[in-house]
Amino acid sequence: MSDSSDIQAHIDRTRAELAATLNELEDKLNVPKQLGVAGHRAKASFDRDKTPWLAAAGAGALAVAGVVVAVVKRR
């Protein structure tokens, strides 16, 4: 009887592990949820230290200005 109860316990553990893995995969593949998580992380990062965000925005503005200047010069 011990063998069958050991087998059943193993099956139950395996099912629980599989269910946990499937739940993790579902969370990772849920794009709206992941976007929300990323948004919350970004906001928390911005609230902690604005400097890198402002530097990135400045670099982006310079890149756009460079493209505009290049396009204007080509005309």
N, CA and C atoms as a LAMMPS dump frame, in Angstrom:
ITEM: TIMESTEP
0
ITEM: NUMBER OF ATOMS
225
ITEM: BOX BOUNDS ff ff ff
-5.0000000000000000e+02 5.0000000000000000e+02
-5.0000000000000000e+02 5.0000000000000000e+02
-5.0000000000000000e+02 5.0000000000000000e+02
ITEM: ATOMS id mol type element x y z
1 1 1 N 0.828 -1.195 0
2 1 2 C 0 0 0
3 1 3 C 0.868 1.252 0
4 2 1 N 2.029 1.132 0.591
5 2 2 C 2.927 2.28 0.663
6 2 3 C 3.369 2.712 -0.729
7 3 1 N 3.592 1.736 -1.625
8 3 2 C 4.029 2.075 -2.978
9 3 3 C 2.982 2.89 -3.716
10 4 1 N 1.732 2.493 -3.629
11 4 2 C 0.685 3.223 -4.353
12 4 3 C 0.47 4.615 -3.741
13 5 1 N 0.591 4.733 -2.426
14 5 2 C 0.436 6.062 -1.825
15 5 3 C 1.649 6.937 -2.154
16 6 1 N 2.844 6.329 -2.276
17 6 2 C 4.026 7.088 -2.701
18 6 3 C 3.865 7.582 -4.135
19 7 1 N 3.347 6.71 -4.971
20 7 2 C 3.124 7.082 -6.374
21 7 3 C 2.092 8.199 -6.457
22 8 1 N 1.017 8.073 -5.702
23 8 2 C -0.022 9.113 -5.716
24 8 3 C 0.534 10.434 -5.203
25 9 1 N 1.346 10.388 -4.154
26 9 2 C 1.948 11.614 -3.618
27 9 3 C 2.859 12.248 -4.666
28 10 1 N 3.605 11.431 -5.375
29 10 2 C 4.484 11.942 -6.433
30 10 3 C 3.658 12.58 -7.555
31 11 1 N 2.585 11.941 -7.935
32 11 2 C 1.69 12.483 -8.969
33 11 3 C 1.112 13.82 -8.513
34 12 1 N 0.686 13.886 -7.273
35 12 2 C 0.118 15.136 -6.747
36 12 3 C 1.147 16.259 -6.741
37 13 1 N 2.399 15.94 -6.323
38 13 2 C 3.459 16.958 -6.341
39 13 3 C 3.752 17.419 -7.766
40 14 1 N 3.804 16.471 -8.677
41 14 2 C 4.086 16.807 -10.071
42 14 3 C 2.987 17.682 -10.655
43 15 1 N 1.743 17.369 -10.347
44 15 2 C 0.621 18.192 -10.814
45 15 3 C 0.708 19.61 -10.253
46 16 1 N 1.033 19.716 -8.975
47 16 2 C 1.15 21.039 -8.351
48 16 3 C 2.284 21.841 -8.99
49 17 1 N 3.417 21.187 -9.249
50 17 2 C 4.544 21.865 -9.903
51 17 3 C 4.165 22.304 -11.316
52 18 1 N 3.468 21.447 -12.045
53 18 2 C 3.035 21.781 -13.395
54 18 3 C 2.066 22.952 -13.376
55 19 1 N 1.139 22.938 -12.437
56 19 2 C 0.175 24.043 -12.325
57 19 3 C 0.903 25.349 -12.013
58 20 1 N 1.883 25.298 -11.124
59 20 2 C 2.647 26.503 -10.784
60 20 3 C 3.414 27.011 -12.002
61 21 1 N 4.019 26.104 -12.75
62 21 2 C 4.764 26.493 -13.949
63 21 3 C 3.84 27.115 -14.988
64 22 1 N 2.676 26.516 -15.183
65 22 2 C 1.72 27.067 -16.144
66 22 3 C 1.234 28.443 -15.707
67 23 1 N 1.021 28.646 -14.417
68 23 2 C 0.614 29.965 -13.918
69 23 3 C 1.71 31 -14.158
70 24 1 N 2.969 30.622 -13.941
71 24 2 C 4.081 31.54 -14.192
72 24 3 C 4.158 31.903 -15.674
73 25 1 N 3.992 30.906 -16.535
74 25 2 C 4.02 31.165 -17.978
75 25 3 C 2.871 32.075 -18.394
76 26 1 N 1.711 31.827 -17.832
77 26 2 C 0.552 32.665 -18.149
78 26 3 C 0.813 34.114 -17.757
79 27 1 N 1.409 34.319 -16.594
80 27 2 C 1.732 35.679 -16.152
81 27 3 C 2.74 36.338 -17.094
82 28 1 N 3.766 35.597 -17.492
83 28 2 C 4.8 36.167 -18.362
84 28 3 C 4.272 36.472 -19.752
85 29 1 N 3.304 35.712 -20.226
86 29 2 C 2.77 35.906 -21.571
87 29 3 C 1.57 36.846 -21.607
88 30 1 N 1.145 37.336 -20.467
89 30 2 C 0.023 38.27 -20.38
90 30 3 C 0.556 39.68 -20.639
91 31 1 N 0.51 40.105 -21.906
92 31 2 C 1.123 41.377 -22.308
93 31 3 C 0.53 42.571 -21.564
94 32 1 N -0.779 42.72 -21.464
95 32 2 C -1.3 43.872 -20.717
96 32 3 C -0.806 43.917 -19.271
97 33 1 N -0.764 42.762 -18.628
98 33 2 C -0.283 42.716 -17.244
99 33 3 C 1.189 43.106 -17.179
100 34 1 N 1.999 42.584 -18.103
101 34 2 C 3.43 42.895 -18.108
102 34 3 C 3.681 44.366 -18.407
103 35 1 N 2.868 44.956 -19.273
104 35 2 C 3.009 46.39 -19.534
105 35 3 C 2.679 47.203 -18.284
106 36 1 N 1.668 46.782 -17.555
107 36 2 C 1.325 47.457 -16.31
108 36 3 C 2.445 47.361 -15.289
109 37 1 N 3.03 46.167 -15.175
110 37 2 C 4.148 45.97 -14.244
111 37 3 C 5.323 46.85 -14.658
112 38 1 N 5.642 46.876 -15.949
113 38 2 C 6.752 47.696 -16.435
114 38 3 C 6.479 49.179 -16.184
115 39 1 N 5.246 49.592 -16.369
116 39 2 C 4.884 50.979 -16.114
117 39 3 C 5.058 51.358 -14.656
118 40 1 N 4.651 50.467 -13.765
119 40 2 C 4.809 50.733 -12.331
120 40 3 C 6.292 50.802 -11.952
121 41 1 N 7.094 49.896 -12.539
122 41 2 C 8.533 49.927 -12.254
123 41 3 C 9.157 51.216 -12.764
124 42 1 N 8.773 51.625 -13.964
125 42 2 C 9.328 52.854 -14.534
126 42 3 C 8.943 54.062 -13.676
127 43 1 N 7.698 54.108 -13.254
128 43 2 C 7.257 55.235 -12.421
129 43 3 C 8.01 55.256 -11.104
130 44 1 N 8.186 54.093 -10.497
131 44 2 C 8.928 54.018 -9.231
132 44 3 C 10.379 54.452 -9.442
133 45 1 N 10.974 54.048 -10.559
134 45 2 C 12.347 54.447 -10.868
135 45 3 C 12.433 55.953 -11.066
136 46 1 N 11.478 56.521 -11.773
137 46 2 C 11.445 57.964 -12.003
138 46 3 C 11.27 58.714 -10.689
139 47 1 N 10.406 58.2 -9.827
140 47 2 C 10.173 58.842 -8.533
141 47 3 C 11.422 58.793 -7.643
142 48 1 N 12.192 57.705 -7.75
143 48 2 C 13.414 57.577 -6.95
144 48 3 C 14.503 58.537 -7.423
145 49 1 N 14.723 58.594 -8.753
146 49 2 C 15.813 59.412 -9.293
147 49 3 C 15.456 59.83 -10.713
148 50 1 N 15.192 61.113 -10.892
149 50 2 C 14.771 61.622 -12.193
150 50 3 C 15.943 61.83 -13.157
151 51 1 N 17.174 61.903 -12.653
152 51 2 C 18.328 62.26 -13.468
153 51 3 C 18.498 61.373 -14.711
154 52 1 N 18.498 60.034 -14.584
155 52 2 C 18.682 59.221 -15.797
156 52 3 C 17.547 59.421 -16.813
157 53 1 N 16.351 59.616 -16.307
158 53 2 C 15.208 59.822 -17.2
159 53 3 C 15.344 61.147 -17.95
160 54 1 N 15.763 62.183 -17.232
161 54 2 C 15.939 63.482 -17.882
162 54 3 C 17.1 63.439 -18.868
163 55 1 N 18.161 62.726 -18.531
164 55 2 C 19.293 62.584 -19.45
165 55 3 C 18.862 61.852 -20.722
166 56 1 N 18.078 60.806 -20.569
167 56 2 C 17.6 60.053 -21.736
168 56 3 C 16.68 60.92 -22.589
169 57 1 N 15.83 61.705 -21.944
170 57 2 C 14.94 62.6 -22.699
171 57 3 C 15.762 63.638 -23.459
172 58 1 N 16.799 64.175 -22.812
173 58 2 C 17.668 65.146 -23.481
174 58 3 C 18.39 64.518 -24.657
175 59 1 N 18.895 63.307 -24.478
176 59 2 C 19.583 62.619 -25.577
177 59 3 C 18.617 62.347 -26.726
178 60 1 N 17.393 61.971 -26.395
179 60 2 C 16.39 61.745 -27.438
180 60 3 C 16.071 63.022 -28.198
181 61 1 N 15.964 64.134 -27.469
182 61 2 C 15.686 65.416 -28.117
183 61 3 C 16.838 65.815 -29.032
184 62 1 N 18.071 65.589 -28.582
185 62 2 C 19.23 65.9 -29.434
186 62 3 C 19.245 65.026 -30.683
187 63 1 N 18.881 63.769 -30.545
188 63 2 C 18.847 62.873 -31.704
189 63 3 C 17.8 63.344 -32.707
190 64 1 N 16.626 63.716 -32.227
191 64 2 C 15.578 64.208 -33.122
192 64 3 C 16.029 65.503 -33.797
193 65 1 N 16.653 66.399 -33.024
194 65 2 C 17.142 67.656 -33.598
195 65 3 C 18.2 67.373 -34.662
196 66 1 N 19.054 66.397 -34.412
197 66 2 C 20.072 66.038 -35.409
198 66 3 C 19.465 65.529 -36.686
199 67 1 N 18.448 64.728 -36.588
200 67 2 C 17.764 64.212 -37.788
201 67 3 C 17.111 65.366 -38.532
202 68 1 N 16.464 66.257 -37.824
203 68 2 C 15.809 67.402 -38.474
204 68 3 C 16.851 68.255 -39.196
205 69 1 N 17.986 68.527 -38.559
206 69 2 C 19.04 69.329 -39.195
207 69 3 C 19.553 68.61 -40.439
208 70 1 N 19.769 67.318 -40.357
209 70 2 C 20.256 66.551 -41.509
210 70 3 C 19.266 66.608 -42.656
211 71 1 N 17.991 66.507 -42.373
212 71 2 C 16.973 66.532 -43.418
213 71 3 C 16.913 67.926 -44.038
214 72 1 N 16.986 68.972 -43.233
215 72 2 C 16.925 70.322 -43.743
216 72 3 C 18.141 70.624 -44.623
217 73 1 N 19.308 70.156 -44.227
218 73 2 C 20.533 70.392 -44.998
219 73 3 C 20.514 69.681 -46.33
220 74 1 N 19.827 68.565 -46.425
221 74 2 C 19.781 67.811 -47.681
222 74 3 C 18.936 68.516 -48.732
223 75 1 N 18.061 69.386 -48.331
224 75 2 C 17.161 70.038 -49.273
225 75 3 C 17.846 71.093 -50.028
